Amino acid sequence: MNRFEGDEIVSSVAKLIKGFRLGMWEKSHHLDKMDFRGLVKAYFQYYAIQGYLILAAISIGVAIAYPPTTLEILAATGVAVVFYPLVWYVLHRFVLHGQWMFKSRLTARTWKRIHFDHHQDPNHLEVLFGALYTTLPAIAAAMLPIGYLIGGVGGMAVAMAAGLLTTCFYEFVHCIQHLAYKPKYEFLKKMKARHMAHHFHDETGNFGITDFTWDRLFGTFYERAQRPQKSPSVFNLGYDDEAAKLYPWVAAKSGGTFKTPQRRAKVKEELERQQAA
């Protein structure tokens, strides 16, 4: 199988998956043009969220079949929920922002989908959600061993369910942070401002979504006023023209590199126009 045939297979599978999406997902959506009701409707119709909820229900069923003790349930749930922000911090900082994924043809496509596209078009709802082929292995790798050590099969199922439901919560909060609204409560205002700073001012800090404890502990937390200089790579994550010359795979799929936010639909149209010329 040559590279072209491989790309065609991946494209066909992606189109097949999209064919099963329901309702609002027949078209793209941008959070800066949506209201809260529209977000809730789109959120629960998205296939990844449905997948998390179904797998969480299955995990709860396994826990019922192999019941852990009450203490083991509380311990597995508590450890999973507390451990989750650290897992996210490590993945976000060292994998998604590590700049090593775009340097390999094997991982460049994945990096483009799971984070480059999100920073290129921060309010595009479809690429804000994580891709199941990356999120599910990460959740399982983090939650299953902890749960098993605490309560065997039943504890493992409880921890997995907790990880999946925590992921749903994180994804929803992440959506709200990009929604065009001004929070009423001070802690929500600060949470949104810190995440927006990560996207529009300096991407080298504020890696948390709802919890910035690990940013504070590892020295990556900042308030906007503490970093007056805007990062030149806040939208391209260091994948600039020079990087594209050495590692062209992301640029080939993106239509180039960009220093300002780009609507993915417009970029796609321009790329298709160039290919047809």
PAVOMI-232790 format. One line per 10 residues: their letters; for each residue x, y, z of N, C-alpha, C, O. Coordinates in steps of 0.2 Angstrom, whole numbers, plus 2048, in hexadecimal, padded with zeros to 3 digits. Layout:
// PAVOMI-232790
a = X/Y/Z/X/Y/Z/X/Y/Z/X/Y/Z; ...
END
This chain:
// PAVOMI-232790
mnrfegdeiv = 804/7FA/800/800/800/800/804/806/800/809/807/804; 803/80B/7FB/807/811/7FB/804/816/7FF/7FF/815/802; 808/81C/800/805/821/804/7FF/824/802/7FA/826/806; 7FE/825/7FC/7F7/827/7F9/7F1/823/7FB/7EC/825/7FD; 7F2/81C/7FA/7ED/818/7FC/7EB/818/803/7E5/818/805; 7F1/819/807/7EF/819/80E/7EB/81F/810/7E7/81F/814; 7ED/825/80D/7E9/82B/80E/7E2/82B/80C/7DE/82D/810; 7E1/827/807/7DA/826/804/7D6/822/809/7D0/823/80A; 7D9/81D/80C/7D6/819/811/7D4/81C/817/7CE/81C/819; 7D9/820/81A/7D7/825/820/7D2/829/81E/7CD/82A/822
ssvaklikgf = 7D2/82D/818/7CD/831/816/7C6/82E/816/7C1/831/818; 7C6/828/813/7BF/824/813/7BC/823/819/7B6/823/81A; 7C1/820/81E/7BE/81F/825/7BC/825/828/7B7/825/82C; 7BF/82A/827/7BD/831/82A/7B6/833/828/7B2/835/82C; 7B5/832/821/7AF/834/81E/7A9/82F/821/7A4/831/822; 7AB/829/822/7A6/824/824/7A4/826/82B/79E/825/82D; 7A9/827/830/7A7/829/837/7A3/830/837/79E/830/83A; 7A5/834/832/7A1/83B/832/79A/839/830/795/83D/832; 799/834/82C/792/832/829/78D/830/82F/787/830/82E; 790/82E/835/78C/82C/83A/78A/831/83F/787/830/844
rlgmwekshh = 78D/837/83E/78C/83D/842/785/83F/841/782/83F/83C; 782/842/846/77B/843/846/779/84B/846/77E/84F/849; 773/84D/844/771/853/845/776/859/843/777/85A/83D; 778/85D/848/77C/863/847/782/861/844/786/866/841; 785/85B/845/78C/859/842/78C/858/83B/791/856/838; 786/85A/837/787/859/830/78A/85F/82D/78C/860/827; 78C/864/832/790/86A/830/794/86C/835/793/86A/83B; 799/870/834/79E/873/839/79B/878/83D/796/87C/83B; 79E/879/843/79B/87E/848/7A1/882/84B/7A6/87F/84D; 7A0/888/84D/7A5/88C/850/7A2/88F/856/79D/892/856
ldkmdfrglv = 7A6/88E/85C/7A3/890/862/7A2/898/863/79E/89A/867; 7A6/89C/85F/7A5/8A3/860/79F/8A5/85C/79D/8AB/85C; 79B/8A0/859/795/8A2/856/78F/89E/858/78A/89D/855; 790/89B/85E/78B/896/861/789/899/868/78C/89D/86B; 782/897/86A/780/899/870/781/892/875/782/88D/872; 77F/893/87B/780/88D/880/77B/887/87E/77D/882/87E; 775/889/87C/770/884/87A/773/880/874/772/87A/874; 776/883/86F/778/880/869/77E/87C/86B/77F/876/868; 782/87E/86F/788/87A/872/786/874/875/789/86E/873; 781/874/879/77F/86E/87D/77C/869/878/77D/863/878
kayfqyyaiq = 778/86B/873/775/867/86E/77B/863/86A/77B/85D/869; 780/867/868/785/865/864/78A/860/868/78C/85B/865; 78B/862/86E/78F/85E/873/78D/857/873/790/852/872; 786/856/875/783/84F/876/782/84B/86F/781/845/870; 783/84F/86A/782/84B/863/789/849/860/789/846/85B; 78E/84B/864/795/84A/861/797/843/862/796/840/868; 799/83F/85D/79A/838/85E/79F/836/864/79F/831/867; 7A4/83B/865/7A9/839/86A/7A6/839/871/7A8/835/875; 7A2/83E/872/79F/83F/878/79A/839/879/79A/836/87F; 796/837/874/792/831/875/796/82B/876/794/827/87A
gylilaaisi = 79C/82B/873/7A0/825/874/7A3/825/87C/7A3/81F/87F; 7A5/82A/87E/7A7/82B/885/7A1/828/88A/7A2/825/88F; 79B/82B/889/796/829/88D/794/822/88D/792/81F/892; 794/81F/887/792/818/886/797/814/88A/796/80F/88D; 79E/815/889/7A3/812/88C/7A3/812/893/7A4/80E/897; 7A1/818/896/7A0/819/89D/79B/815/8A0/79B/812/8A5; 795/814/89C/790/810/89E/792/809/89E/790/805/8A3; 796/807/899/798/800/899/79D/7FF/89F/79C/7F9/8A2; 7A1/803/8A1/7A6/803/8A6/7A2/802/8AD/7A4/7FE/8B1; 79D/806/8AE/798/806/8B4/795/7FF/8B4/795/7FC/8BA
gvaiaypptt = 793/7FC/8AE/790/7F6/8AE/795/7F0/8B0/793/7EC/8B4; 79B/7F1/8AE/7A1/7EC/8B0/7A2/7ED/8B8/7A3/7E8/8BB; 7A2/7F3/8BA/7A3/7F4/8C2/79D/7F1/8C6/79E/7EF/8CB; 797/7F1/8C3/791/7EE/8C6/792/7E6/8C6/790/7E3/8CB; 795/7E4/8C1/796/7DC/8C0/79B/7DA/8C5/79B/7D4/8C7; 7A0/7DE/8C6/7A6/7DD/8CA/7A7/7E2/8CF/7AB/7E6/8CF; 7A2/7E2/8D4/7A1/7E8/8D9/7A7/7E9/8DD/7A9/7E4/8E1; 7AA/7EF/8DD/7AF/7F0/8E2/7AC/7F3/8E9/7A6/7F4/8E9; 7B0/7F3/8EE/7AD/7F6/8F4/7AC/7FD/8F3/7AE/801/8EF; 7A8/800/8F8/7A6/807/8F8/7AD/80B/8F8/7AE/810/8F5
leilaatgva = 7B1/809/8FD/7B8/80D/8FD/7BC/80C/8F7/7BF/811/8F5; 7BC/807/8F3/7BF/806/8ED/7BC/80A/8E8/7C0/80D/8E3; 7B5/80B/8E8/7B2/80F/8E3/7B4/817/8E4/7B6/81A/8DF; 7B4/819/8EA/7B6/820/8EC/7BD/821/8EA/7BF/826/8E7; 7C1/81C/8EC/7C9/81D/8EA/7CA/81D/8E3/7CE/822/8E1; 7C7/819/8DF/7C8/818/8D8/7C6/81F/8D5/7C9/821/8D0; 7C0/821/8D7/7BD/827/8D4/7C1/82D/8D5/7C3/831/8D1; 7C3/82E/8DC/7C6/833/8DE/7CD/834/8DB/7CF/839/8D9; 7D1/82E/8DB/7D8/82E/8D8/7D7/830/8D1/7DB/834/8CE; 7D2/82D/8CD/7D2/82E/8C6/7D0/836/8C5/7D3/839/8C0
vvfyplvwyv = 7CC/839/8C8/7CA/840/8C7/7D0/844/8C9/7D1/849/8C6; 7D3/843/8CE/7D9/847/8D0/7DF/846/8CC/7E2/84B/8CA; 7E0/840/8C9/7E6/83E/8C5/7E5/841/8BE/7EA/843/8BA; 7DE/842/8BC/7DD/844/8B5/7E0/84A/8B3/7E3/84B/8AE; 7E0/850/8B7/7E3/856/8B5/7EA/856/8B4/7ED/859/8AF; 7EE/851/8B8/7F5/850/8B6/7F6/84D/8B0/7FB/84F/8AC; 7F2/848/8AE/7F3/844/8A8/7F2/849/8A2/7F5/849/89D; 7EC/84D/8A3/7EB/852/89D/7F1/857/89D/7F3/859/897; 7F3/859/8A2/7F9/85E/8A2/7FF/85B/89E/802/85F/89A; 801/855/8A0/807/852/89D/806/851/896/80A/853/892
lhrfvlhgqw = 800/84F/894/7FE/84E/88D/7FE/854/889/801/855/883; 7FB/859/88C/7FA/860/888/801/863/888/802/866/882; 805/863/88D/80B/867/88C/811/863/888/814/866/884; 811/85C/88A/817/859/887/816/855/880/81A/853/87D; 80F/854/87F/80E/850/879/80B/855/874/80D/856/86E; 805/858/876/802/85D/871/806/863/86F/806/866/86A; 80A/865/874/80E/86B/873/816/869/873/81A/86E/873; 817/863/872/81E/861/872/822/862/86C/828/862/86C; 81E/863/866/821/864/860/825/85E/85D/828/85F/857; 824/859/860/828/853/85D/823/84F/858/825/84B/854
mfksrltart = 81C/850/859/818/84C/855/818/84E/84E/817/84A/84A; 818/855/84D/818/857/846/81F/855/842/81F/856/83C; 824/852/845/82A/851/842/82A/84A/83F/830/848/83D; 825/846/840/825/83F/83D/81F/83F/839/819/841/83B; 81F/83B/833/81A/83A/82F/814/836/832/80E/837/831; 817/832/837/812/82D/83A/80D/831/83F/808/82E/840; 810/836/842/80C/839/847/809/840/845/805/843/849; 80C/843/83F/80A/84A/83D/802/84B/83C/7FF/850/83E; 7FF/846/839/7F8/846/838/7F4/846/83E/7EF/84A/83F; 7F6/842/843/7F3/842/849/7F3/849/84D/7EF/84B/850
wkrihfdhhq = 7FA/84B/84D/7FB/852/851/7F7/857/84E/7F4/85B/851; 7F6/857/847/7F2/85C/844/7EB/85C/846/7E8/861/848; 7E8/856/846/7E1/855/848/7E0/857/84F/7DB/85A/851; 7E4/855/854/7E3/855/85B/7E5/85C/85E/7E2/85D/864; 7E9/860/85B/7EB/866/85E/7ED/86C/85A/7EB/871/85B; 7F0/86A/854/7F2/870/850/7EC/873/84D/7EB/879/84D; 7E7/86F/84B/7E1/872/848/7DD/876/84D/7DA/87B/84C; 7DD/874/853/7DA/877/859/7DD/87E/85A/7D9/883/85B; 7E3/87F/85A/7E7/885/85B/7E6/88A/855/7E6/890/855; 7E6/887/84F/7E5/88A/849/7DE/88D/848/7DD/893/846
dpnhlevlfg = 7D9/88A/84B/7D2/88C/84B/7CF/88A/852/7CB/886/852; 7D0/88E/857/7CF/88C/85E/7C7/88B/85F/7C6/888/864; 7C3/88F/85B/7BC/88F/85D/7B8/88A/859/7B2/889/859; 7BC/886/855/7B8/881/850/7B7/87B/855/7BB/877/857; 7B0/879/856/7AE/874/85B/7B1/86D/859/7B2/86A/85D; 7B1/86B/853/7B2/865/851/7B9/863/853/7BB/85D/855; 7BE/867/852/7C5/866/854/7C7/867/85B/7CC/866/85D; 7C2/86B/85E/7C3/86C/865/7C3/865/869/7C6/864/86E; 7BE/861/867/7BD/85A/86A/7C3/856/869/7C6/856/863; 7C5/852/86D/7CB/84D/86C/7C9/848/867/7C3/846/867
alyttlpaia = 7CD/844/864/7CC/83F/860/7CC/838/864/7D0/837/868; 7C7/834/863/7C6/82E/867/7CC/82A/866/7CE/826/86B; 7D0/829/861/7D5/825/860/7DB/827/864/7E0/823/865; 7DB/82D/866/7E0/82F/86B/7DE/830/872/7E2/82F/877; 7D8/832/873/7D6/833/87A/7D4/82D/87E/7D6/82C/884; 7D1/828/87A/7D0/822/87E/7D6/81E/880/7D6/81B/886; 7DB/81D/87C/7E1/81A/87F/7E4/81D/885/7E6/81A/889; 7E4/824/884/7E7/828/88A/7E3/827/890/7E6/826/896; 7DC/827/890/7D8/826/896/7D9/81F/899/7DA/81F/89F; 7D9/81A/894/7DA/813/897/7E1/812/89A/7E1/80F/89F
aamlpigyli = 7E6/815/897/7ED/814/89A/7ED/817/8A0/7F1/815/8A5; 7EA/81D/8A1/7EA/821/8A8/7E6/81E/8AD/7E8/81D/8B3; 7E0/81C/8AB/7DB/81A/8B0/7DB/812/8B2/7DA/811/8B8; 7DC/80E/8AD/7DB/807/8AF/7E0/804/8B4/7DE/800/8B8; 7E7/806/8B3/7EB/803/8B8/7EA/806/8BF/7EA/802/8C4; 7E8/80C/8C0/7E6/80F/8C6/7E0/80B/8C9/7E0/809/8CF; 7DB/80A/8C5/7D5/807/8C8/7D6/800/8CA/7D4/7FD/8CF; 7DA/7FC/8C6/7DC/7F5/8C7/7E0/7F4/8CE/7DE/7F0/8D2; 7E4/7F9/8CF/7E8/7F8/8D5/7E4/7FA/8DB/7E5/7F7/8E1; 7DF/7FE/8DA/7DA/800/8E0/7D5/7FA/8E1/7D4/7F8/8E7
ggvggmavam = 7D2/7F8/8DC/7CC/7F3/8DD/7CB/7EE/8D8/7C6/7EC/8D7; 7D1/7EC/8D5/7D0/7E6/8D0/7CC/7E8/8CA/7CC/7EE/8C8; 7C8/7E4/8C7/7C4/7E5/8C1/7BF/7EA/8C2/7BE/7EF/8BE; 7BC/7EA/8C8/7B7/7EF/8C9/7B9/7F6/8CA/7B7/7FA/8C8; 7BF/7F6/8CE/7C2/7FD/8CF/7C5/7FF/8C8/7C4/805/8C7; 7C7/7FB/8C4/7C9/7FD/8BD/7C4/800/8B9/7C4/805/8B6; 7BE/7FD/8BA/7B8/7FF/8B6/7B6/806/8B9/7B4/80A/8B5; 7B6/807/8BF/7B4/80D/8C3/7B8/813/8C0/7B6/818/8BF; 7BF/811/8C1/7C4/817/8BF/7C3/818/8B7/7C3/81E/8B5; 7C2/813/8B3/7C0/815/8AC/7BA/819/8AB/7BA/81E/8A7
aagllttcfy = 7B5/817/8AE/7AF/81B/8AE/7B0/823/8B0/7AE/827/8AD; 7B4/823/8B6/7B5/82A/8B8/7B9/82E/8B3/7B8/834/8B2; 7BE/82B/8B0/7C2/82E/8AB/7BE/830/8A5/7BF/836/8A3; 7BA/82C/8A3/7B6/82E/89D/7B1/833/89E/7B0/838/89A; 7AE/833/8A4/7A9/839/8A6/7AD/83F/8A8/7AA/844/8A6; 7B3/83F/8AA/7B7/845/8AB/7B9/848/8A5/7B9/84E/8A4; 7BA/843/8A0/7BC/846/899/7B6/849/896/7B7/84F/893; 7B0/847/897/7AA/84A/895/7A9/851/898/7A8/856/895; 7AB/852/89E/7AA/858/8A2/7B0/85D/89F/7AE/863/89E; 7B6/85A/89E/7BB/85F/89C/7B9/861/895/7BA/867/893
efvhciqhla = 7B7/85D/890/7B5/85F/88A/7B0/864/88A/7B0/869/886; 7AB/863/88E/7A5/868/88F/7A8/86F/891/7A6/874/88E; 7AC/86F/896/7AF/875/899/7B3/878/894/7B3/87F/893; 7B7/874/890/7BB/877/88B/7B7/87B/885/7B9/880/883; 7B1/878/884/7AD/87B/87F/7AA/881/881/7AA/886/87E; 7A8/882/888/7A6/888/88B/7AB/88D/88B/7A9/893/88A; 7B1/88B/88C/7B7/890/88C/7B7/894/885/7BA/899/885; 7B6/890/880/7B6/893/879/7B0/896/877/7AF/899/871; 7AA/895/87B/7A4/898/879/7A4/8A0/879/7A7/8A2/87E; 7A0/8A3/875/7A0/8AA/875/79C/8AD/87B/796/8AF/879
ykpkyeflkk = 79E/8AD/881/79A/8AF/886/79F/8B2/88C/7A5/8B0/88C; 79C/8B6/890/7A0/8B8/896/79E/8B5/89C/798/8B7/89E; 7A2/8B1/8A0/79F/8AE/8A6/79D/8B3/8AB/7A0/8B8/8AC; 798/8B1/8AF/796/8B5/8B5/79A/8B4/8BB/79B/8B9/8BE; 79D/8AE/8BC/7A1/8AD/8C2/7A8/8AE/8C1/7AB/8AD/8BC; 7AB/8B1/8C6/7B2/8B3/8C6/7B7/8AD/8C4/7BB/8AE/8C0; 7B6/8A8/8C7/7BA/8A2/8C6/7BA/89F/8BF/7BF/89D/8BC; 7B4/8A0/8BC/7B3/89E/8B5/7B6/8A3/8B0/7B9/8A1/8AB; 7B6/8A9/8B2/7B9/8AE/8AE/7C0/8AD/8AE/7C3/8AE/8A9; 7C3/8AC/8B4/7CB/8AB/8B4/7CC/8A4/8B0/7D1/8A4/8AC
mkarhmahhf = 7C8/89F/8B1/7CA/899/8AD/7CA/89A/8A6/7CE/898/8A2; 7C5/89D/8A3/7C4/89F/89C/7CA/8A3/89A/7CD/8A2/894; 7CB/8A8/89E/7D1/8AD/89C/7D7/8AA/89B/7DB/8AB/897; 7D9/8A5/8A0/7DF/8A1/89F/7E0/89D/899/7E5/89C/896; 7DA/899/898/7DA/895/892/7DA/899/88C/7DE/897/887; 7D7/89F/88B/7D7/8A3/885/7DE/8A6/884/7E1/8A7/87F; 7E2/8A7/88A/7E9/8A9/88A/7ED/8A4/886/7F2/8A5/883; 7EC/89E/888/7EF/898/885/7EE/898/87E/7F3/896/87A; 7E9/89A/87B/7E7/899/874/7E9/89F/870/7EB/89F/86B; 7E8/8A5/873/7E9/8AB/870/7EF/8B0/872/7F0/8B5/86F
hdetgnfgit = 7F2/8AE/877/7F8/8B2/879/7FF/8AE/87A/804/8B0/877; 7FF/8A9/87E/805/8A5/87F/803/89E/880/801/89C/885; 805/899/87B/803/892/87C/808/88E/880/807/888/881; 80D/891/883/812/88E/887/810/88D/88E/814/88B/893; 80A/88F/890/808/88F/897/800/88E/897/7FD/88D/892; 7FE/88D/89E/7F6/88C/89F/7F4/886/89B/7EF/886/897; 7F7/880/89C/7F5/87A/899/7EF/877/89C/7EC/872/899; 7ED/879/8A2/7E7/876/8A5/7E1/878/8A1/7E1/87D/89D; 7DB/875/8A2/7D5/877/89F/7D0/87A/8A5/7CE/87F/8A5; 7CF/875/8AA/7CB/878/8B0/7CF/879/8B6/7CD/87C/8BA
dftwdrlfgt = 7D5/876/8B6/7D9/876/8BC/7E0/877/8BA/7E3/874/8B6; 7E3/87D/8BD/7EA/87F/8BB/7EF/87E/8C1/7F4/881/8C1; 7ED/879/8C5/7F1/877/8CB/7F8/875/8C8/7FD/877/8CB; 7F8/871/8C3/7FE/86E/8C1/802/873/8BD/809/873/8BD; 7FF/878/8BA/803/87E/8B7/806/882/8BC/80C/884/8BB; 803/883/8C2/806/886/8C7/80C/882/8CA/811/885/8CB; 80B/87C/8CB/811/878/8CE/817/877/8C9/81C/877/8CB; 816/877/8C3/81B/876/8BE/81D/87D/8BA/821/87D/8B6; 81B/882/8BD/81D/889/8BA/81B/88B/8B4/81E/88F/8B0; 815/888/8B1/812/88A/8AB/80C/88F/8AB/809/891/8A6
fyeraqrpqk = 80A/890/8B1/804/894/8B2/806/89C/8B1/80B/89E/8B3; 801/89F/8AE/802/8A6/8AE/7FC/8AA/8AD/7F7/8A7/8AA; 7FC/8B0/8AF/7F6/8B5/8AD/7F8/8B9/8A7/7FE/8BA/8A7; 7F4/8BB/8A4/7F5/8BF/89D/7FA/8C5/89F/7FF/8C6/89B; 7F9/8C8/8A4/7FD/8CE/8A5/805/8CC/8A7/809/8D1/8A6; 806/8C6/8A9/80D/8C4/8AB/811/8C3/8A4/817/8C2/8A5; 80E/8C2/89F/811/8C1/898/80F/8C6/893/80B/8C4/88F; 812/8CC/893/80F/8D1/88F/810/8CF/887/80D/8D2/883; 816/8CB/886/818/8CA/87F/814/8C4/87C/814/8BF/87F; 810/8C5/877/80D/8C0/874/811/8BB/870/816/8BD/86D
spsvfnlgyd = 810/8B4/871/814/8AF/86E/813/8AF/867/80D/8AF/864; 818/8AF/863/818/8AF/85B/815/8A8/859/813/8A7/853; 815/8A3/85D/813/89C/85B/80C/89A/85E/80B/894/85E; 809/89F/861/803/89D/865/7FD/899/860/7F9/895/863; 7FD/89B/85A/7F8/897/855/7FB/892/851/7F8/88D/84F; 802/891/850/805/88C/84C/809/887/851/80B/882/84E; 809/888/857/80D/884/85C/814/882/85A/817/87D/85B; 817/887/856/81E/886/854/81F/883/84D/824/882/84B; 819/881/84A/819/87E/844/819/884/83F/814/885/83C; 81F/887/83E/81F/88D/839/822/88B/832/822/885/831
deaaklypwv = 823/890/82E/825/88E/827/82C/88A/827/82D/886/823; 830/88C/82C/837/888/82C/836/881/82E/839/87C/82B; 831/880/833/830/879/835/82C/875/82F/82E/86F/82F; 828/878/82C/824/875/826/829/873/821/828/86E/81D; 82F/876/820/833/874/81B/837/86E/81C/838/86A/818; 838/86D/823/83B/867/825/836/861/826/837/85B/825; 830/863/828/82B/85E/82A/824/860/827/820/863/82A; 823/85E/820/81E/861/81C/817/85E/81D/812/861/81A; 816/859/821/810/855/821/80A/859/823/805/858/821; 80B/85D/829/805/861/82B/803/866/827/7FD/868/825
aaksggtfkt = 808/86A/824/807/86F/81F/803/86D/819/7FF/870/816; 805/867/817/802/864/811/7FA/863/812/7F6/863/80D; 7F9/861/818/7F2/860/81A/7EE/866/81C/7E8/866/81C; 7F2/86B/81E/7EF/871/820/7EF/877/81B/7EC/87C/81D; 7F2/876/816/7F3/87C/811/7F8/881/813/7F8/887/810; 7FC/87F/817/802/884/819/802/884/821/7FF/881/825; 806/88A/823/806/88B/82A/803/892/82B/803/896/826; 801/894/831/7FE/89A/832/800/89D/839/801/89A/83D; 800/8A4/839/802/8A7/83F/7FC/8AB/842/7FC/8AD/847; 7F6/8AA/83F/7F0/8AD/842/7EA/8A7/841/7EB/8A2/83D
pqrrakvkee = 7E5/8A7/845/7E0/8A2/845/7DD/8A2/83E/7DC/8A7/83B; 7DB/89C/83C/7D8/89B/835/7D2/896/836/7D2/891/839; 7CD/898/833/7C7/894/832/7C9/88E/82E/7CB/88F/828; 7C8/888/831/7CA/882/82D/7C6/881/827/7C9/87E/822; 7C0/883/827/7BC/882/820/7BF/886/81B/7BF/884/815; 7C1/88D/81C/7C4/891/817/7CB/88E/815/7CC/88E/80F; 7CF/88B/81A/7D5/888/818/7D4/882/813/7D8/881/80F; 7CF/87E/815/7CD/878/811/7CB/87A/80A/7CE/877/805; 7C7/87F/809/7C5/882/803/7CB/884/7FF/7CC/882/7F9; 7D0/888/802/7D6/88A/7FE/7DA/884/7FC/7DD/884/7F7
lerqqaa = 7DB/87F/801/7DF/87A/7FF/7DC/876/7F9/7E0/873/7F5; 7D6/875/7F9/7D3/871/7F4/7D3/875/7ED/7D4/872/7E8; 7D3/87C/7EE/7D4/880/7E8/7DB/87F/7E5/7DB/87E/7DF; 7E0/87F/7E9/7E7/87E/7E7/7E8/877/7E4/7EB/877/7DF; 7E5/872/7E7/7E6/86B/7E4/7E2/86A/7DD/7E5/867/7D9; 7DD/86E/7DC/7D9/86D/7D6/7DC/871/7D1/7DB/870/7CB; 7E0/877/7D2/7E4/87B/7CD/7E9/877/7C9/7EC/87A/7C5
END
